[in-house]
Amino acid sequence: MDRSIVSLLSIPIVSALIGYITNYLAVRMLFRPHRPKRFLGLSIQGLVPRRQKEIAQSLGAMIERDLFSHEDIQAALSSAETAEEAQAFLGEQVDLFVGKLAAQNPMVGMFLQGALLEQVKAMLLAQMGEKLPLLIERVVERAEHKLDVSAIVAAKVEKFDLGKLESLIYEVSARELKTIELLGGVLGFLVGVGQVALIQALP
């Protein structure tokens, strides 16, 4: 085969290899190296390790703003299901309280029987149930002052082990990342074909 033909055919192949290797390195450099490395006077470090603190802060703020807020906490605590569970719990506690009171005070136990006992239980339960919304409101209000979702998420992400994070992302996105690498090869090949066509078109 003519050497000129071989040279022309090698252009798309070399371009495909360059495109594939470039994208392969770009994907790996999202995380690697974990620690800064000096190369030709330059400090090289993976994008995620270098920006881990900023990523953690942005992620924390985004989660608090868009995914998890104090309004969500209040809505969950104020839901009908929560109210039913709270009422059931209060009923159990009233029974325990009245039973303990009767056991410790036999005279009281003599009077707290039958309809009177049920009336006292109902009164206590109604009083506690009436104050339940106020209790929930105070719990949420206190959570707003004490619970900083953004700071908690940011602190955890900032301390998250980079090796585990890298493995997790590669495991979840393996197909997509491999597609990016192959796409680099395909685009490189097409660029090489374009170069060959341009060379052939020139006089």
N, C-alpha and C positions, 0 to 999 in steps of 0.2 A: 504494500500500500504506500502511496506517495506520502512523503514526510509532511508535506503541507496539509494534506487531508487529516493526517494523524494530529497535527498541531491544532487544526480547527476543531476536530472532535474533542480534543482534550480541554478546550476552553470551557464548555458547559460542565464537564465533569469536575474540573478544578473549582469552578464557580459554585457548583452544588456543594462540594466538600467544604469550601470556605463558608458558605451560608449556613450549613448544618453546624459546623464547629463553632461559628460565632454565636448562634442562638443557643447551642448547648452550654457554652461558657456563660452566656448572659443569664440563663436560667439558674445555673449553679451559683453564680455570683449574687443572686438574691440573698443567699445565706453565707456563702464562703468568700473569704475566710471569716471565722467567727471573731478572731482578734486581728487588729491592724498589722499588716505586713509591709515592710519596706521593700520597694522594687524600683530600681533606677531613680532613687530619690523621691519616689512617690509613696504615699501611705494608701494601701489598698485594704478595703474591708467590705464585707457583704452589705448590701443595702439595708436589710432588716436589722442586723446587729448594730450598724452605725446609727440607725434611726429608731432603735427600739424604744427609747424614752419618749420621743415625740409620737411614735405610733401608739404607745401605751396611753399617753395623755389624750390623744385624739379619739382613740377607741373608747376610753372611759367617758369622755364628754358626749360622744355619739350615743352610747348605750343609755346614759342618764337622760339625754334629750329626746331620743327617738324610740327607745326600746323599753326602758324601765324608769318610771318616775314615781314621785311620792303620791301622785294622783292614782297611779296603779295600785299602790299599797292601800290607799284609802278605799278605793273601789272594791278591792278584794276583801278587806275587813268589813266593809259595809254591805256585802252581798247577802242575799236571802239565805244562801247555804250556810254562810258563816254565822248569821243570826240564829238559825235553827240549832247549829252545833253549840253555840254559846248558851242558848236557852236550856238545852239538854244538860250541858255541863253545870249551869247554875242550879238546875233542879237537883242534880246529884249532890252538889255541895250543900244545898239547903237541907236535904234529907240527912246528910252526915252531921250537919251542925245541930239540927233538932234532936237527932239521936244521941249525940254526945252530950247536949244540954240536959236531956232527960236522964241520961245515965249518971251524970255528975250531981244532979239535983232531983232526988226522988220525989220531992213535993211537986216540983214542976212537972215531972213525968206523969204524976197522977192526974194532973189537969189537962196536959197535952195529949189527949186521946180522941179518937173518933173524929167527929166533924170539926171540933175545935182545932185539932192538930192539922187537919187539911186546910182549914181557914188560915191558920198561921203560916203554913207553908206557902199558900197562894199569895198572901200579903207580902211575904219576904221575896218571893220570886217576882212578883209584879214590881216591887220597889227596885230590885236589882235590875230587872229588865228595862225599867224606865231610864235608869242611869247608864245602860250599856252604850247607847250612841255617844254619850258624853265621854265615856271611858275610851271608846275607839278613837274619837276625835283627839283626845289628849295623847293617846299612844302614837297616832300619826304625827301630831305636832312635835312630840318629843323625838320621833324618828327623823323628822326633817332637820332637826338641829344636830342630831348625833350621827345619822347615817348619811355619809357622803359617798353615794354610789360611784360617782366619777373617780374619786380618789382611791376607793377600794379596788376598782377594776384596773386603774392605771398602775397601782402598786403591784398587783398580782401579775399583770402582763409584763411589766418591767423586770420582774424577777423570774419570769417563766424561762425554763431551760431551753436554750436555742436549739439544741440537738433534738429534743422532743418536738418542738414546734416545727422544725424542718422536716422531720420524719412524718409528722401528721399531715402537713401540707402536701408533701410528695405522695403520701398514701392516698389522700383524698383527690388530688388533682393530677395523678400520674398520667392519665390519658390526655388531658389538655396540655400538660407540659411537654409530653412527647410529640403532640401535634405541632406545638410551637417550634420544636427542634426540627421536625421534618419539613415544616413550612419554610424554614430558613434554607434547607437544601433545595426545595422545589423552586423558590424564588431565585436562588443563586443559579440554578440550572437555566431558568428562563432568561435571566440576565445574560448568561453565557451564550445562549442561543441568539439573543439579540445582538451580542457583540459579533458573533460569527456572521449573522445576516448583514450587519453593517460593514464588516470587512469585505464580504463578498460583493456588496453593492458599490463599494468604492472602486474607482478605476485603477 
